[in-house]
Amino acid sequence: MSRLGTAARAWTVLGLTTLLAPLALSSGTVAAHAAERSRVVVILLDTNISPAKTQMADERKAALAYVRALPADVEIGLIAFNDTWQTALQPTSSRPQLTAALAAAQPAGATSNGLKGALAGAVAMVDRLGAKARSRLLVLTDGEFMTQPKQAVPIPVDAITWHYDADDYVNIVQQVATASGGHSADPGKASGLVKYIPPKPRATAPPAAPVAQPRWHLTQPLLSVLALVFVALLVLALLGLRSLRRGPRRPQIASRIERYGPQGASPATSSPDRDGKLAVTAVNLMGRLLTSSNSQPRLARRLDHAGIARPPAEWALLGVCLSVGLAAVFTVAFGNVGIGVIVGSLAGWAVMRLVLSVKIGRRRAAFDEQLPNVLQLVAGSIQTGLSLSQALDAVVREDAQPASGEFARALGEARLGVQLDVALDGVADRLNSGDLRWVIMAIRIQRETGGNLAEVLRNTVATMRERAYLRRQVRSLSAEGRLSAYVLIALPFVVGGWLLYSSPAYMRPLFTTAFGVLLLILASVLVVVGAFWMRNLIKVEV
């Protein structure tokens, strides 16, 4: 308990420390808002090569005339575009730097189609500076071979255009300017566009109410805090489960019988030491929850079929810990607490159920593989003069799991008064073994009519081995189809995971918009339907 208490105190201190982080970050945010830029203008300079000398000289002249008319406090950035675009100068109030950047711009590219990306880059530049409400964009272009459609821009765009020849489509730029609330001007009237610059804001402190009570939104620090809290809870739960200690079994006859049932390893029969009090409390609470929802018997049967001796409440608690951890991972990955918790919970439940299903399937497959050898041993023992119970006891002494454990359980039930064929029926039901049901039917017929049971078992063994050979042959022939099915099912998850890792901004609308979530649900349904369809195509019953 001391080790667990130390860990709990450490995680509590860490959680309190991380919970105070948003307060410090909020004060930093206020300071950042105080340092916002006053007014910003971004000049988009067309540098296409037609006509190179005339156009570049005209654009530089118009840009310098516009800049000279601007107030000194207005910061100016420069983006050059042609077929593509690039940032030539971040917003600055230094006019010599702007003049040097304009002089350094060289003609390149044959078209003006890079304007679309240049506008998006300018908007992003202004957004990063926090001056979107007090900014304008100035486009200097001749629209050389411009084929892109009209574009909506959230910042007013002013345009100064030149028309040198028939392939200059300046009307597209003018339409963009009009749609954004901007204006167009002739090259000789560039300085007249300065009057549309927003006035300088007053140097007054921002209202106290919005700063004191900001609108809540999910931020990266908050995601980090939530992730740490989830991890802390997960570690505490795992430490508690690790400290479980089981005490001695009850010596009564009832407890000896219980170990043959699916709920034999009940947390009520455990006597934990002092170090496991927290874990036992959590397991007991989970046990009450499973009992109230009538889920414990069904989960206990599945654990029994999988050969897992862990109590149902403890297994469910492990599933809760896994769901918490996955919820933290998906919350950080998706950037949305609600989606992260939902997806993490469903993923944790699916993983625990899948583990049980895989273990059950492997155990049943191992039993079916051992059954012919077991029946061969039983037939040889019966031929030497042993009874069926004695022959099964010889199988138990071979200790080949899971056959040995299941037949030991059947013999234990028979010694408590259950008929042997009924006890073997229980083994066949738990392991879903059709071959064993045939053997039980042969045993009942032999008991009623007489005959050579050893010979019957040998014939049954020969049939089982022929069917196993045919099953393996069919599996090898269908290997290509199964591999194709696995690849097709895994491909959407692999590609989606890689895109989420390499380009999260590209994938974020899929999780943050209603239409994206609808598409995600539709894709999931189609993947599930395709998986079942391919499973039926490649599954061959023998």
C-alpha positions as CSV (number, residue, x, y, z in Angstrom):
1,M,0.0,0.0,0.0
2,S,2.9,2.3,0.7
3,R,4.3,1.9,-2.9
4,L,0.8,2.4,-4.3
5,G,0.2,5.5,-2.1
6,T,3.5,7.0,-3.2
7,A,2.6,6.5,-6.8
8,A,-0.9,8.0,-6.3
9,R,0.6,11.1,-4.5
10,A,3.1,11.6,-7.3
11,W,0.4,11.4,-10.0
12,T,-1.9,13.7,-7.9
13,V,0.9,16.4,-7.7
14,L,1.5,16.0,-11.5
15,G,-2.2,16.3,-12.2
16,L,-2.6,19.5,-10.1
17,T,0.5,21.0,-11.8
18,T,-0.8,20.3,-15.3
19,L,-4.2,21.6,-14.4
20,L,-2.7,25.0,-13.5
21,A,-1.0,25.2,-16.9
22,P,-4.1,26.6,-18.7
23,L,-4.2,29.5,-16.2
24,A,-0.6,30.5,-17.0
25,L,-1.3,30.0,-20.7
26,S,-4.3,32.2,-20.5
27,S,-2.3,35.1,-19.1
28,G,0.2,34.6,-21.9
29,T,-2.6,34.8,-24.4
30,V,-3.7,38.1,-23.0
31,A,-0.2,39.4,-23.3
32,A,-0.1,38.1,-26.9
33,H,-3.3,39.9,-27.7
34,A,-1.9,43.1,-26.3
35,A,1.0,42.8,-28.7
36,E,-1.2,42.5,-31.9
37,R,-0.1,44.3,-35.0
38,S,-2.0,47.6,-35.6
39,R,-2.4,47.6,-39.4
40,V,-1.0,45.3,-42.1
41,V,-0.9,45.5,-45.9
42,V,0.4,42.5,-48.0
43,I,1.5,43.3,-51.5
44,L,1.1,40.5,-54.1
45,L,3.5,41.2,-56.9
46,D,3.1,39.4,-60.3
47,T,6.5,38.4,-61.7
48,N,5.5,36.5,-64.8
49,I,7.8,37.0,-67.8
50,S,5.3,38.6,-70.3
51,P,6.4,41.4,-70.8
52,A,9.2,41.1,-68.3
53,K,10.9,44.5,-68.4
54,T,7.9,46.7,-68.9
55,Q,5.6,44.9,-66.4
56,M,8.2,44.7,-63.6
57,A,9.1,48.4,-63.9
58,D,5.4,49.5,-64.0
59,E,4.6,47.3,-60.9
60,R,7.5,48.5,-58.9
61,K,6.6,52.1,-59.7
62,A,3.0,51.7,-58.7
63,A,4.0,49.7,-55.5
64,L,6.4,52.4,-54.4
65,A,3.8,55.2,-55.0
66,Y,1.3,53.2,-52.9
67,V,3.9,52.6,-50.1
68,R,4.9,56.3,-50.0
69,A,1.3,57.3,-49.3
70,L,0.9,54.8,-46.5
71,P,1.1,55.9,-42.9
72,A,4.4,55.1,-41.2
73,D,2.8,52.7,-38.6
74,V,1.4,50.4,-41.3
75,E,3.4,47.2,-41.7
76,I,3.9,45.9,-45.2
77,G,4.6,42.3,-46.4
78,L,5.5,41.1,-49.9
79,I,4.5,37.9,-51.8
80,A,5.7,37.2,-55.3
81,F,3.7,35.0,-57.6
82,N,3.7,33.7,-61.2
83,D,3.0,30.0,-61.9
84,T,3.6,29.5,-58.2
85,W,4.1,31.8,-55.2
86,Q,6.5,32.5,-52.4
87,T,6.9,34.9,-49.5
88,A,9.5,37.6,-50.3
89,L,9.2,39.6,-47.1
90,Q,7.3,39.2,-43.8
91,P,5.3,42.3,-42.7
92,T,7.6,45.0,-41.4
93,S,7.5,48.8,-40.9
94,S,10.9,49.2,-42.5
95,R,10.5,50.9,-45.9
96,P,14.1,50.3,-47.0
97,Q,13.6,46.5,-46.5
98,L,10.5,46.6,-48.7
99,T,12.3,48.7,-51.3
100,A,15.1,46.1,-51.4
101,A,12.6,43.2,-51.6
102,L,10.8,44.9,-54.6
103,A,14.1,45.4,-56.3
104,A,15.2,41.8,-55.8
105,A,12.0,40.3,-57.4
106,Q,13.0,38.7,-60.7
107,P,10.7,37.7,-63.6
108,A,9.9,34.0,-63.7
109,G,7.0,31.8,-64.9
110,A,4.7,32.1,-67.9
111,T,1.3,32.7,-66.2
112,S,-0.3,34.5,-63.2
113,N,-2.1,31.4,-61.9
114,G,-0.2,31.4,-58.7
115,L,-2.5,34.2,-57.5
116,K,-4.9,31.7,-55.8
117,G,-2.1,30.3,-53.6
118,A,-0.7,33.7,-53.0
119,L,-4.0,35.0,-51.7
120,A,-4.3,32.0,-49.3
121,G,-0.8,32.6,-48.1
122,A,-1.4,36.3,-47.5
123,V,-4.6,35.5,-45.5
124,A,-2.6,32.9,-43.4
125,M,0.2,35.5,-42.8
126,V,-2.3,38.1,-41.5
127,D,-4.1,35.5,-39.4
128,R,-0.8,34.6,-37.6
129,L,-0.3,38.3,-36.8
130,G,-3.8,38.7,-35.4
131,A,-4.5,41.7,-37.6
132,K,-7.2,40.3,-39.9
133,A,-9.7,43.1,-39.1
134,R,-7.3,45.9,-39.9
135,S,-5.6,44.6,-43.0
136,R,-5.8,44.8,-46.8
137,L,-4.2,43.0,-49.7
138,L,-2.9,44.8,-52.8
139,V,-2.5,42.8,-56.0
140,L,-0.3,44.1,-58.9
141,T,-0.8,41.9,-62.0
142,D,-1.6,41.8,-65.7
143,G,-3.5,38.5,-65.4
144,E,-1.3,36.6,-67.8
145,F,-3.1,33.4,-69.0
146,M,-5.1,33.5,-65.7
147,T,-7.6,30.6,-65.9
148,Q,-8.6,30.1,-62.3
149,P,-12.2,30.9,-61.3
150,K,-13.4,33.6,-58.9
151,Q,-12.1,33.1,-55.3
152,A,-13.7,34.3,-52.0
153,V,-11.1,36.1,-49.8
154,P,-12.0,37.1,-46.2
155,I,-9.8,40.2,-46.4
156,P,-10.5,43.1,-48.7
157,V,-8.4,42.9,-51.8
158,D,-7.4,46.0,-53.8
159,A,-6.2,45.5,-57.4
160,I,-3.9,47.5,-59.8
161,T,-4.0,45.9,-63.2
162,W,-2.3,46.2,-66.6
163,H,-3.6,45.0,-69.9
164,Y,-0.7,44.5,-72.4
165,D,-2.1,42.0,-74.8
166,A,-5.1,39.7,-75.5
167,D,-4.0,37.0,-73.1
168,D,-4.2,39.3,-70.0
169,Y,-7.4,38.3,-68.1
170,V,-7.5,41.1,-65.5
171,N,-11.2,40.8,-65.1
172,I,-10.7,37.8,-62.9
173,V,-8.6,39.8,-60.4
174,Q,-11.1,42.6,-60.5
175,Q,-14.0,40.2,-59.7
176,V,-12.0,38.9,-56.7
177,A,-11.5,42.4,-55.5
178,T,-15.1,43.3,-55.8
179,A,-16.3,40.1,-54.1
180,S,-14.0,40.8,-51.1
181,G,-15.1,44.4,-50.6
182,G,-11.9,45.9,-52.2
183,H,-11.4,48.3,-55.0
184,S,-9.6,48.4,-58.4
185,A,-7.5,51.3,-59.7
186,D,-5.5,52.3,-62.7
187,P,-1.7,52.2,-62.3
188,G,-1.4,56.0,-62.2
189,K,-3.8,56.2,-59.2
190,A,-2.2,53.6,-56.9
191,S,-1.8,56.1,-54.1
192,G,-5.6,56.7,-54.1
193,L,-6.2,53.2,-52.7
194,V,-4.5,54.2,-49.4
195,K,-7.7,56.0,-48.3
196,Y,-9.4,52.5,-47.8
197,I,-6.8,51.5,-45.2
198,P,-8.7,51.1,-41.8
199,P,-8.0,53.9,-39.3
200,K,-5.5,53.5,-36.6
201,P,-7.0,51.9,-33.5
202,R,-7.1,53.9,-30.3
203,A,-4.6,53.0,-27.7
204,T,-7.1,51.9,-25.1
205,A,-7.0,48.7,-23.0
206,P,-9.3,45.9,-24.1
207,P,-12.5,45.4,-22.2
208,A,-12.0,43.5,-19.0
209,A,-15.0,41.2,-19.4
210,P,-13.9,39.3,-22.5
211,V,-10.4,38.8,-21.0
212,A,-11.7,37.6,-17.7
213,Q,-14.3,35.3,-19.2
214,P,-13.0,34.1,-22.6
215,R,-15.1,31.8,-24.7
216,W,-14.0,28.2,-24.0
217,H,-12.4,26.4,-26.8
218,L,-10.3,23.3,-27.1
219,T,-6.6,24.1,-27.2
220,Q,-3.4,22.1,-27.5
221,P,-2.4,22.7,-23.8
222,L,-5.9,21.5,-22.7
223,L,-5.4,18.4,-24.8
224,S,-2.0,17.8,-23.1
225,V,-3.7,18.2,-19.7
226,L,-6.4,15.7,-20.6
227,A,-3.9,13.3,-21.9
228,L,-1.8,13.5,-18.7
229,V,-5.0,12.9,-16.6
230,F,-6.0,9.9,-18.6
231,V,-2.5,8.4,-18.4
232,A,-2.4,9.1,-14.7
233,L,-5.7,7.2,-14.1
234,L,-4.5,4.4,-16.4
235,V,-1.2,4.0,-14.5
236,L,-3.0,4.1,-11.1
237,A,-5.4,1.4,-12.2
238,L,-2.6,-0.8,-13.5
239,L,-0.6,-0.4,-10.3
240,G,-3.7,-1.4,-8.3
241,L,-4.4,-4.5,-10.4
242,R,-0.7,-5.5,-10.2
243,S,-0.9,-5.5,-6.4
244,L,-3.7,-8.1,-6.3
245,R,-2.8,-11.1,-4.2
246,R,-5.0,-14.1,-4.0
247,G,-5.5,-15.8,-0.7
248,P,-6.0,-19.6,0.0
249,R,-9.2,-21.2,-1.3
250,R,-12.0,-22.1,1.0
251,P,-11.6,-25.7,2.1
252,Q,-15.3,-26.4,1.9
253,I,-16.7,-28.9,-0.7
254,A,-18.6,-26.1,-2.4
255,S,-15.4,-24.2,-3.2
256,R,-13.9,-27.4,-4.7
257,I,-16.9,-27.7,-7.0
258,E,-16.8,-24.0,-7.9
259,R,-13.4,-24.4,-9.6
260,Y,-15.0,-26.5,-12.3
261,G,-17.4,-23.7,-13.2
262,P,-17.0,-20.5,-15.2
263,Q,-17.0,-18.3,-12.0
264,G,-14.6,-20.4,-10.0
265,A,-12.1,-17.5,-9.7
266,S,-14.4,-15.0,-8.0
267,P,-13.0,-11.9,-6.4
268,A,-15.1,-12.8,-3.3
269,T,-12.9,-15.9,-2.7
270,S,-9.7,-13.8,-2.7
271,S,-8.0,-12.7,0.4
272,P,-5.8,-9.8,-0.7
273,D,-3.0,-8.5,1.6
274,R,-2.7,-4.9,2.7
275,D,-1.1,-3.8,-0.5
276,G,-4.2,-4.7,-2.6
277,K,-7.0,-2.8,-0.8
278,L,-7.3,-0.2,-3.5
279,A,-7.3,-2.7,-6.3
280,V,-9.8,-5.0,-4.5
281,T,-12.1,-2.0,-3.9
282,A,-12.1,-1.2,-7.7
283,V,-12.6,-4.9,-8.6
284,N,-15.6,-5.2,-6.1
285,L,-17.2,-2.0,-7.5
286,M,-16.8,-3.4,-11.1
287,G,-18.3,-6.7,-9.9
288,R,-21.3,-5.0,-8.5
289,L,-21.8,-3.1,-11.8
290,L,-21.5,-6.3,-13.8
291,T,-24.0,-8.1,-11.4
292,S,-26.5,-5.2,-11.7
293,S,-26.4,-5.3,-15.5
294,N,-26.5,-9.2,-15.6
295,S,-23.3,-9.2,-17.6
296,Q,-21.2,-11.2,-15.2
297,P,-22.4,-14.7,-16.1
298,R,-22.0,-14.1,-19.9
299,L,-18.5,-12.7,-19.4
300,A,-17.6,-15.5,-17.1
301,R,-18.6,-18.1,-19.7
302,R,-16.5,-16.4,-22.4
303,L,-13.5,-16.2,-20.0
304,D,-14.0,-19.9,-19.2
305,H,-14.2,-20.8,-22.9
306,A,-11.0,-18.8,-23.5
307,G,-9.2,-20.6,-20.7
308,I,-8.6,-17.4,-18.8
309,A,-8.7,-17.8,-15.0
310,R,-9.0,-14.1,-14.3
311,P,-12.3,-13.0,-12.6
312,P,-14.9,-11.2,-14.8
313,A,-14.7,-8.0,-12.7
314,E,-11.0,-7.8,-13.0
315,W,-11.1,-8.5,-16.8
316,A,-13.7,-5.7,-17.2
317,L,-11.6,-3.3,-15.1
318,L,-8.6,-4.0,-17.4
319,G,-10.9,-3.2,-20.3
320,V,-11.8,0.1,-18.7
321,C,-8.1,1.0,-18.2
322,L,-7.4,0.2,-21.8
323,S,-10.4,2.3,-23.0
324,V,-9.1,5.3,-20.9
325,G,-5.7,5.0,-22.4
326,L,-7.0,4.8,-26.0
327,A,-9.4,7.7,-25.3
328,A,-6.4,9.8,-24.3
329,V,-4.5,8.8,-27.5
330,F,-7.5,9.5,-29.8
331,T,-8.2,12.8,-28.0
332,V,-4.7,14.1,-28.7
333,A,-4.8,12.6,-32.3
334,F,-8.2,14.0,-33.3
335,G,-8.1,17.3,-31.3
336,N,-11.7,16.6,-30.1
337,V,-12.5,15.4,-26.6
338,G,-16.0,14.0,-27.5
339,I,-14.8,12.1,-30.5
340,G,-11.7,10.9,-28.7
341,V,-13.6,9.5,-25.7
342,I,-16.3,7.8,-27.9
343,V,-13.7,6.3,-30.3
344,G,-11.4,5.3,-27.4
345,S,-14.2,3.6,-25.4
346,L,-15.4,1.7,-28.5
347,A,-11.9,0.7,-29.4
348,G,-11.1,-0.5,-25.9
349,W,-14.3,-2.6,-25.8
350,A,-13.6,-4.0,-29.3
351,V,-10.0,-4.9,-28.4
352,M,-10.9,-6.8,-25.2
353,R,-13.7,-8.6,-27.0
354,L,-11.4,-9.4,-29.9
355,V,-8.8,-10.8,-27.5
356,L,-11.3,-13.1,-26.0
357,S,-12.6,-14.2,-29.4
358,V,-9.1,-14.9,-30.6
359,K,-8.2,-16.9,-27.5
360,I,-11.5,-18.9,-27.7
361,G,-10.8,-19.6,-31.4
362,R,-7.2,-20.7,-30.8
363,R,-8.2,-22.9,-27.8
364,R,-10.9,-24.6,-29.9
365,A,-8.6,-25.1,-32.8
366,A,-5.9,-26.6,-30.5
367,F,-8.5,-29.0,-29.0
368,D,-9.7,-30.1,-32.5
369,E,-6.1,-30.7,-33.5
370,Q,-5.4,-32.8,-30.3
371,L,-8.7,-34.7,-30.4
372,P,-7.6,-37.4,-33.0
373,N,-4.5,-38.2,-30.9
374,V,-6.5,-38.2,-27.7
375,L,-9.1,-40.6,-29.2
376,Q,-6.3,-42.8,-30.5
377,L,-4.9,-43.0,-26.9
378,V,-8.4,-43.7,-25.5
379,A,-9.0,-46.5,-28.1
380,G,-5.6,-48.1,-27.2
381,S,-6.3,-47.9,-23.5
382,I,-9.8,-49.5,-24.0
383,Q,-8.3,-52.3,-26.1
384,T,-5.9,-53.1,-23.2
385,G,-8.9,-53.6,-20.9
386,L,-9.4,-50.2,-19.2
387,S,-12.8,-48.6,-18.9
388,L,-13.7,-45.4,-20.6
389,S,-13.2,-43.4,-17.4
390,Q,-9.7,-44.9,-16.9
391,A,-8.8,-44.2,-20.5
392,L,-9.8,-40.6,-20.1
393,D,-7.8,-40.4,-16.9
394,A,-4.7,-41.6,-18.9
395,V,-5.4,-38.7,-21.2
396,V,-5.4,-36.3,-18.3
397,R,-2.1,-37.6,-17.1
398,E,-0.6,-36.7,-20.4
399,D,-1.1,-33.0,-19.5
400,A,-1.6,-31.8,-23.1
401,Q,-3.6,-28.6,-22.8
402,P,-6.4,-27.8,-23.5
403,A,-7.6,-31.4,-23.9
404,S,-6.1,-32.6,-20.6
405,G,-7.8,-29.8,-18.6
406,E,-11.2,-30.3,-20.3
407,F,-11.3,-34.0,-19.8
408,A,-10.1,-33.6,-16.2
409,R,-13.1,-31.3,-15.6
410,A,-15.4,-33.8,-17.2
411,L,-14.0,-36.6,-15.0
412,G,-14.4,-34.3,-11.9
413,E,-18.1,-33.8,-12.7
414,A,-18.6,-37.5,-13.3
415,R,-17.1,-38.3,-9.9
416,L,-19.6,-35.8,-8.3
417,G,-22.5,-37.8,-9.8
418,V,-22.9,-36.5,-13.4
419,Q,-23.1,-39.1,-16.2
420,L,-19.9,-39.2,-18.2
421,D,-21.6,-38.6,-21.5
422,V,-23.4,-35.6,-20.1
423,A,-20.1,-34.2,-18.8
424,L,-18.5,-34.8,-22.2
425,D,-21.4,-32.9,-23.8
426,G,-20.4,-30.0,-21.6
427,V,-16.8,-30.2,-23.0
428,A,-18.2,-30.3,-26.6
429,D,-20.4,-27.3,-26.0
430,R,-17.6,-25.2,-24.4
431,L,-15.2,-26.0,-27.2
432,N,-17.9,-26.1,-30.0
433,S,-16.4,-29.4,-31.2
434,G,-18.6,-31.3,-33.7
435,D,-16.1,-34.1,-33.8
436,L,-16.4,-34.7,-30.1
437,R,-20.2,-34.7,-30.4
438,W,-19.9,-37.6,-32.9
439,V,-17.7,-39.5,-30.5
440,I,-20.2,-38.9,-27.7
441,M,-23.0,-40.2,-30.0
442,A,-20.9,-43.3,-30.7
443,I,-20.3,-43.9,-27.0
444,R,-24.0,-43.7,-26.3
445,I,-24.9,-46.1,-29.1
446,Q,-22.2,-48.5,-27.9
447,R,-23.5,-48.3,-24.4
448,E,-27.1,-49.2,-25.5
449,T,-26.4,-51.8,-28.2
450,G,-22.9,-53.0,-27.4
451,G,-20.0,-53.5,-29.8
452,N,-16.3,-52.7,-30.0
453,L,-15.8,-49.2,-28.8
454,A,-12.1,-49.2,-29.6
455,E,-12.7,-50.0,-33.3
456,V,-15.4,-47.3,-33.5
457,L,-13.1,-44.7,-32.1
458,R,-10.3,-45.8,-34.5
459,N,-12.7,-45.4,-37.5
460,T,-13.7,-42.0,-36.1
461,V,-10.1,-40.9,-35.8
462,A,-9.4,-41.9,-39.4
463,T,-12.4,-39.8,-40.6
464,M,-11.2,-36.8,-38.5
465,R,-7.7,-37.0,-40.0
466,E,-9.0,-37.2,-43.5
467,R,-11.2,-34.1,-42.9
468,A,-8.3,-32.3,-41.3
469,Y,-6.2,-33.0,-44.4
470,L,-8.9,-31.8,-46.7
471,R,-9.4,-28.7,-44.5
472,R,-5.7,-27.8,-44.7
473,Q,-5.6,-28.3,-48.5
474,V,-8.6,-26.0,-48.9
475,R,-7.0,-23.4,-46.6
476,S,-3.8,-23.5,-48.7
477,L,-5.8,-23.0,-51.9
478,S,-7.7,-20.1,-50.5
479,A,-4.6,-18.4,-49.1
480,E,-4.3,-15.9,-52.0
481,G,-8.0,-14.8,-51.5
482,R,-7.5,-14.4,-47.8
483,L,-4.4,-12.3,-48.3
484,S,-6.2,-10.1,-50.8
485,A,-9.1,-9.6,-48.3
486,Y,-6.6,-8.7,-45.5
487,V,-4.9,-6.1,-47.7
488,L,-8.1,-4.6,-48.9
489,I,-9.5,-4.3,-45.4
490,A,-6.3,-2.9,-43.9
491,L,-5.6,-0.4,-46.8
492,P,-8.1,2.3,-45.7
493,F,-6.8,2.3,-42.1
494,V,-3.1,2.3,-43.2
495,V,-3.6,5.2,-45.8
496,G,-5.8,7.1,-43.4
497,G,-3.3,6.7,-40.5
498,W,-0.4,7.9,-42.7
499,L,-2.4,10.9,-43.9
500,L,-3.3,11.7,-40.3
501,Y,0.3,11.6,-39.4
502,S,1.8,13.4,-42.4
503,S,-0.9,16.0,-43.1
504,P,-3.2,16.4,-40.0
505,A,-4.7,19.7,-41.4
506,Y,-5.8,17.8,-44.5
507,M,-7.6,15.1,-42.4
508,R,-9.0,17.3,-39.7
509,P,-12.3,18.2,-41.5
510,L,-13.1,14.5,-41.6
511,F,-13.4,14.6,-37.8
512,T,-14.4,18.2,-37.0
513,T,-17.3,18.8,-39.5
514,A,-20.7,17.1,-39.7
515,F,-20.2,16.2,-43.3
516,G,-16.8,14.6,-42.6
517,V,-18.2,12.6,-39.7
518,L,-21.0,11.4,-41.9
519,L,-18.5,10.3,-44.5
520,L,-16.5,8.5,-41.9
521,I,-19.5,6.6,-40.6
522,L,-20.5,5.7,-44.2
523,A,-16.9,4.5,-44.9
524,S,-16.9,2.4,-41.7
525,V,-20.2,0.7,-42.7
526,L,-18.9,0.0,-46.2
527,V,-15.7,-1.5,-44.8
528,V,-17.6,-3.8,-42.4
529,V,-20.0,-4.9,-45.2
530,G,-17.0,-5.6,-47.5
531,A,-15.2,-7.5,-44.7
532,F,-18.2,-9.8,-44.2
533,W,-18.7,-10.2,-47.9
534,M,-15.1,-11.2,-48.5
535,R,-15.2,-13.5,-45.5
536,N,-18.1,-15.4,-47.0
537,L,-16.3,-15.6,-50.3
538,I,-13.1,-17.1,-49.0
539,K,-14.7,-19.3,-46.3
540,V,-15.1,-22.9,-47.3
541,E,-16.8,-25.4,-45.0
542,V,-15.3,-28.9,-44.9
